[in-house]
Amino acid sequence: MITVRLQYFSQLRDLKGPEKLRLASGATVMRLLEELYGSVQGLKEWDKCLLVAVGTEYVAREHVLEPDDVVSLMPPVQGG
């Protein structure tokens, strides 16, 4: 088992997701999202546009998570 820390940005903070999550070793970002979609009401609605970073790098959903990774979930970036 591994534990990852989660950060939520912008409107996603209002969803009140967990700050930490335990997953099986070898879990991917997609597996993490599946867990969160089942427990955080409203998060799945963001699925098609959700940006995910591990540390300071954006990652694909196939990215394998490591113990103590910090995963950031962000809505699309808007500029102006």
CORMO-V53415 format. One record per backbone hydrogen bond with DSSP energy under -0.5 kcal/mol. CO is the residue of the C=O (numbers start at 0). NH is the residue of the N-H. Records with the same first field share a line. If there is no record, write none. Layout:
CO=NH + NH
This chain:
1=22
2=67
3=20
4=70
6=72
8=11
9=12
10=13
11=14
12=15
18=5
20=3
22=1
23=26
26=64
27=31
28=32
29=33
30=34
31=35
32=36
33=37
34=38
35=38 + 39
38=40
39=42
42=45
43=46
45=48 + 49
46=49
50=73
51=58
52=54 + 71
53=55 + 56
56=53
59=62
60=29
62=28
65=68
68=4 + 70
69=54 + 71
70=6
71=52
72=8
73=50
